[in-house]
Amino acid sequence: MVPFFVQIKCQLGKSYEVANRLADTEIASEIYSTAGEFDLLVKFYVDEKADIGHFVNEKVQTIPGIQDTRTIITFKAF
């Protein structure tokens, strides 16, 4: 499995709704509320052959209340 992170900027007042929907879909490994430019930091795992771009586009960005995303691809855990 390949881990990656997505920072999510939510529409005003929608952070908890977005976090709950992510939790309900059971596609996220971890969901954190954050301060700053983005509202949520979410960790995902996909199969090594999966296309991360398609995953984010089809499974994450389609959740109502999401305004913007930034995907962070990781290379190695220490």
C-alpha positions as CSV (number, residue, x, y, z in Angstrom):
1,M,0.0,0.0,0.0
2,V,1.2,3.5,-0.8
3,P,0.5,6.3,1.7
4,F,-0.2,9.9,0.7
5,F,-1.8,13.0,2.4
6,V,-4.3,15.4,1.2
7,Q,-4.8,18.9,2.7
8,I,-8.4,20.0,2.3
9,K,-9.8,23.5,2.3
10,C,-13.5,23.4,3.1
11,Q,-16.3,25.9,2.4
12,L,-17.0,28.1,5.4
13,G,-18.7,26.2,8.1
14,K,-18.3,22.8,6.4
15,S,-15.2,21.3,8.0
16,Y,-17.0,19.0,10.4
17,E,-19.4,17.8,7.7
18,V,-16.5,17.1,5.3
19,A,-14.6,15.2,8.0
20,N,-17.7,13.2,9.0
21,R,-18.3,12.2,5.3
22,L,-14.7,11.1,4.9
23,A,-15.0,9.0,8.0
24,D,-18.3,7.5,6.9
25,T,-16.9,6.5,3.5
26,E,-14.0,4.7,5.2
27,I,-11.5,5.7,2.6
28,A,-9.3,7.7,4.9
29,S,-6.8,6.2,7.3
30,E,-6.5,9.3,9.5
31,I,-8.3,12.7,9.6
32,Y,-6.9,15.7,11.4
33,S,-8.3,19.2,11.9
34,T,-5.6,21.8,11.2
35,A,-5.1,25.6,11.5
36,G,-3.8,27.7,8.7
37,E,-4.5,27.7,4.9
38,F,-6.2,24.3,5.0
39,D,-8.8,22.9,7.4
40,L,-8.1,19.2,7.3
41,L,-5.1,16.9,6.8
42,V,-6.1,13.4,5.7
43,K,-4.0,10.3,5.2
44,F,-4.9,7.8,2.6
45,Y,-3.5,4.4,1.5
46,V,-4.0,3.1,-2.1
47,D,-2.8,0.0,-3.8
48,E,0.6,0.4,-5.5
49,K,-1.0,0.2,-8.9
50,A,-3.7,2.7,-8.2
51,D,-3.6,6.2,-9.7
52,I,-3.5,8.7,-6.9
53,G,-4.7,11.5,-9.1
54,H,-7.8,9.6,-10.1
55,F,-8.4,8.5,-6.5
56,V,-8.3,12.2,-5.3
57,N,-10.4,13.4,-8.2
58,E,-13.1,10.7,-8.0
59,K,-13.3,9.8,-4.3
60,V,-12.1,13.0,-2.4
61,Q,-12.9,16.1,-4.4
62,T,-16.5,14.9,-5.1
63,I,-17.4,15.2,-1.4
64,P,-19.7,18.2,-0.9
65,G,-18.2,21.1,1.0
66,I,-14.7,20.7,-0.3
67,Q,-13.3,23.9,-1.9
68,D,-9.7,23.0,-2.6
69,T,-7.2,20.2,-2.1
70,R,-3.4,19.8,-2.1
71,T,-2.0,16.3,-2.5
72,I,1.3,15.4,-0.8
73,I,2.9,12.2,-2.1
74,T,5.4,10.6,0.3
75,F,8.4,8.5,-0.6
76,K,9.8,6.9,2.6
77,A,8.8,6.5,6.2
78,F,11.6,7.0,8.8
